[in-house]
Amino acid sequence: MSSDPWGRVDETGTVYVRTADGEQVVGSWQAGTPEEALAYFERKYEGLVVEIGLLERRVRTTDLSAQDAMAAIGHLRQQIDEHHAVGDLDALRKRLDQLVADVEARREERKAQKARQSDEARQAKEKLVAEAEELAASEQWRAAGERLRALVDSWKSLPRLDRKSDDELWHRFSHARSAFSKRRKAHFASLDAQREEARKTKERLVAEAEALSGSTDWGPTAARYRELMADWKAAGRAQREHEDDLWNRFRGAQDIFFQARSEVFAERDAEQRENLTRKEELVAEAEKLLPVQDLKAARAAFRSINERWEAIGHVPRDARPKIEGRMHAVDRAIQESEEAEWRRTNPEARARAAGLTGQLQDAVDKLQKQIDAARAAGNDAKADKLARELEGRQALLDQALKGLEEFGG
């Protein structure tokens, strides 16, 4: 008989293994020595050790499912329970028990992880839905549309929830996208209608602009072109394929008119500059009449100059005030000379001036006597007051005397 710490072989060739429940028959060995029998079944045991070690490693390091792990544990446990190996089978059972606990713990961990992932996915999808619902009211059509498409890609990358929750969130998400698409479609339909109306309006404006391009009624036509431009801006943009062509026609018609006007105005400006030179010569001739020595000759000469002046025509607008001001100054000087001569030779005016001078002289003499009387009476306040009044009357008298001199006496 042969034995070791975990098994033995009796004289009949039966092999036993020692366990906590006593010896168990492993098998029968008739092909060799007892030592060979024990060695054979010990190798069987080592094979179980290796398999359990491999399973433990798979459980720790791979994504082996709990179901597959439990099936492998069951298979190994069956081999141990059949006692076809010699070794510490109880130790192997304990390792399998621990492995079962590890698998269960991993199952719970995966369950908790799945719950966390599901909760995270729910939160992520709720966030996507909230953003989509906010974008549904946006009028940033391009940016919002691109963002909604990005949200769809984000949704697809997330794991599914339970059917009810996933369907409810998807319904809200899809409804928000549909609402935005409906609003965007309505907006662009309205925009197309506005652009079509703008096209029709601009067609009319172009037709009128082209009709006016040959006009020579410069002022009113230029004003009408400004009104047409204001109407053009107020009309809004037409469709892209029409806008540039309409604008080119509209602008081209204006260019024809304004180019023709510029050419005419350039010719007119040259003519008016020549007129200015001629009028400067005339106003210099008129200014030589001053100061007036011979009123009759000066008036006749000025009349001749003025007739030639009127025959010349317009000068440049910016030069007009100055040149006309010089001519008017000569005219006023001659008029003043005429008025002075009339006053000097008018008997009625001379009599009125003499009468006024006499009245003022009487008033001055009277005031002087009142002042002298007041001072003699010691009433200086009254005298001072009368003296101030006398200053005013004296000034009037001086003016009247000067005027009377103009009448020659």
Buried (B, 14 or more C-beta within 10 A) or exposed (E): EBEBEBBBBEEEBBBBBBBEEEEBEBBEBEEEEBEEBBBBBBEBBEEBBEBBEEBBEBBEEEEBEBEEBBEBBEEBBEBBEEBBBBBBBBEBBEBBEEBBEBBEEBBEEEEEEEEEEBEEBBEBBBEBBEBBBEBBEBEEBEEBBEBBEEBBEBBEEBEEBEEEBBEEBBEBBBBBBEBBEEBBEEEEEEBEEBBEEBBEBBBEBBEBBBEBBEBEEBEEBBEBBEEBBEBBEEBBBBEEEBBEEBBEBBBEBBEBBBEBBEEEEEEBEEBBEEBBEBBBEBBEBBEEBBEBEEEEEBBEBBEEBBEEBEEBEEBBEEBBEEBBEBBEBBBEBBEEBBEEBEBEEEEEBBEEBBEBBEEBBEBBEEBBEBBEEBBEEEEEEBBEBBBEEBEEBBEBBEEBEEBBEBBEE
